[in-house]
Amino acid sequence: LDSGSSGIISKSTSTQATDSNKGLKVRNNSDTDTFSVSYKGQGYFAGSVGIGTTSPSQLMDLASTAPNIRLTDTVDGHSELDGNAASLKFNADKGNAKADTTITFFVDNSEKMRIDASGNVGIGTSSPTRRLHVIANANDDAATFLNQDTTNGFGINVQGGGTATDKYILRLAAGDGSEKARVTNQGTLLLGTNSRDESGQKITAVHSDSMIHLTKTGTGNKSCIVFLHGRAT
């Protein structure tokens, strides 16, 4: 008993190198510990731990009007996990003590995704250079977008392109980065070129081989290609 602070002190007779010897043990009418603390400071709980609650519903239950967990790096600042208003907020380097901090996601001890300090998201890359930067190294599609609403579902809505003439809404390139097609901000489709010479053209194709190859399959009186100019169908 520590008379100076009215608390209980358990002091080992020598410095402990391991956590084997306990300074405090709590047992429930048995020889099995339900709670213990070693002299080195390691704690053990047999059941759930509640902070701010006497009835924890999970192994760790932090109860507060603004629950928050702080992770302090004694060298490079701190980060926080905030559960205020039933929302979940990840706040890396809350005090902005270190430049270029990230939030990374690991699976099987291997990085799978990260969000960097500029807000870029990288999947398959630790150095994203775009708002969404995906790199795959597999004999398969890099990404799949599937809308399973077979009645009213739409595909992909790509919206972008500034007012300058060299801006595009969509750009398609090969694995080596060479451009193959683009849709400009004026609604023009360019194939094999990234510029169009004649104002008003909606499709421009440049290639040393056949330009367009159309094949009609099946029977019946159906056209393979129809050109309409100046009239509605």
Disulfide bonds with the S-S distance in Angstrom:
none
